[in-house]
Amino acid sequence: MERVWCKFGVVAPGGMVIGISPGVAGEQWLLTESGVWRSANEDWLSVHSERRQLRAGALVETVGCVAVAAATGGILYSPNRGQHWYAAWADDITSPITCFAASPGDAANLTLLAGSADAGILRSADGGRRWSLVNVGLRDYTSLALATAPSWAVGEVVFAATADGVYRSPNGGRAWKRANRGLEDVAIQALAISPDFGSDATLLAGAEDGRLFQSCDQGETWILISTLGDATPINGLCWLASGGWLVAGMGDGRILRSADHGQTWESVALGEPLLTLIQSGDRLYAGLAERGLVHSEDAGATWRNNLALAARDLTRLVEMGDTLLAYGATGGIWRATEETWERIVDLELQQPIDLIAAVGDVLFAAVGADIAALLEGERWEIVASITTGRIVAMVGDTCEAGQVWIATSHGSVWRIGANGAAWCVPEMLAVGEEPIALCVYQRAPVVATLDRSAGHVHIWRMEAASQHWSLWCTAAAAWSGAQFLLAAADSAPNLIAVGTQIWRLEDDNWIGQDLDGTPILRLLRIRESARISVVTEQHCFTTLDAITWERQSLPAPEGGLLDLAFLNSTPPRLIGLGPGGALWSTEDL
């Protein structure tokens, strides 16, 4: 029998759109808090959801080649429109990439340029595979924006905005010369080139402090033409060929538009901070901090939300009583209601949210080194600060009301209460092994640690009386995920999922079994039932005794699943969380 995943909604549309790049055939490519997305007909396709690699906030797509900035520096590229991704060779540069630009469509060969935070400018002539520094003539290596002339038929003109003003390259970015007279000590972060640049040699530069400058001689000299905001950054500039409209996107959420070359401006409020602004033909696209993507077809006079986009950084599901929570590092915490999802107040928490755990009606969150508790459902209060490493696992203590257990990267394990009480297990876990999962069994913690050098996952059990750790199980695992299903009742089976295997406790010995050779996504006990469910990338297995398994085909939906949980319905439904906050469900189990 085959089951299928059916999409039945999203947690919430929108999300944070950091970068936009027009693609071929009217496509749009977005860099969001949850990764890279591509428009597909009336929907959006997640093409790269490893959000933590993309925090630098830049991407470019042209003739099927896609390049995105990696968080710790370097560049990821795809030669086939996001189907496969590779790490580019980039001259050993570790500086974060801040901006991209591509040669115009009439260029004989594709050229890509990348600006970095403090290493200068890189150039690629092979679709993003190899990059080399092209800093000849640069005095400032902090790049904030890049722009290429609309035609390279006469000269391969490129402009770079830096913290020291503007630089110009006449040869496709191979060498640079200051184009800065009138921009001394001005930090420029947005550029717009006239559609008729070949004849009028005009371009605009928007500053971090809201001033707008113009050059009519290819950047040789600049004059101030407008002050668009009191210390408000200009986050995007567009110069439309149709009607000659100038459109500026401001960091405070205003769109300013001018029909007289910047002499007078009218304002349109978007209602929230604008992060990026681009044009595709005569259509404008703006990326917002919360509502995702909006577009305008009338030079910025009116804007329409793209309600099909759901690209929030939501990666985990947590059961809290009879409801579900969804959360992610920057996507906030959301609670399922009868008809929709509502956001739990999290303005008091600094970002990112690393982990959450629910204990009864108390919600705990790990935020950096702090453990916060949501009290009375209204306010967050820091109840403990951990100095013994990064918090990597957290679980509610079902035996002690209002308490959680946490494990840190250094191998320490703590019990923390909502009242601020904190107790640390005296003995550290194995040196050199990082905890990856945690649970409570017979009133004491059980921890899974990863030994990368040996490719093993070790399961450690604490003896409650002696408060010492003992090695309970060792499992070889090429894929390092670990989950626990340890029962309080003697009649229920005790299970551990490690990588692709299920381990069953039998007479104090652990027996391993590989169900289908693919990573186990979730190990779950079906509510109000003795049945246990295991979901892999291809199948759903159910059992009563953990010895005999019933297998049903259940291929992962398009885009994959990040987490699964049971929704408390009658009967319970298996819910899957996809990239961006997409929600999937199977038939009743």
Summary of the structure (lengths in Angstrom):
residues: 589
radius of gyration: 27.0
end to end distance: 12.2
largest distance: 85.1
contacts: 2069
relative contact order: 0.09
helix: 2%
strand: 51%
